[in-house]
Amino acid sequence: MPRRRLRADAVSFSTCITAGHKAGRWDLAAGLLADMRGRRVAPNIITFNASVTALTAGQQWESAVSLLGDMQEVRLQPDLCPYRASVDALFHAGRRVEAARLYRRALQPGIAAYRPAAGRGGRRGIAGVRHRSPLRAC
């Protein structure tokens, strides 16, 4: 049987990043994203979502928030999932002003509205910002 050489693509990288997240290895997720860029494989929205989620789970909120900016640089519009993960991480790190700022950014047109889980921000949400729509599952 002839051997085939498989090429890594955004799907395979995203799968590995998600597996790293589930294994509690945020560092693996960050390394894979860097490796992806080094191999000139273009990350997609799923890759970024998985990376942001893994970084926030590892309490690496600064890197996670930075990735939101990276997404926009490659002309990908972040959706609810990376915003939710980043806002939650900032909030739980005691960075409520930054969480509120990011929350307001998520409410801009074109981005799904965010609402933290019950008990985290109360009825008015983070820093007194009212919620505009219910949270949709990521």
C-alpha positions, 0 to 999 in steps of 0.5 A: 500500500502506498504511503501518503503524506498528510498535511496539517490544516486548520481543522486538524490544528483546531482538533488538537487545540481542543484536545489540549484544552480538555486535557487542561493543557492551555500551554499546548493550545498556545504552542499549537497556534504558534506552530500553525502560524509557523507552518503558514496554515491560516487559523479559522474562527474555530481555531481561535475560539478553541485557543481563547477558550483553552487560554482562559481555562488556564487563567491566561486572560491576557493572552486570550484577550490578545487573541481577540485582537489577532482575530480581527487582524486576520479579518475574522469577526469574533463571535460569542464564544471567545468573548464569553470566555474572556469576559468570564476570565477577566471577571474571575481574575478581579479585572472587572473594569476590563471585563465590562469594557470587553463586554461592551465591545461584545455588544457592538453590532455584528457580535452576539450579546453576552450574558454571564451564567446565573450568579456571576453578575446578577441581574444587571450583569458585570459592572452594572451593564444590562443584558440585551439578549439571553446567552446562547450556548457556545 
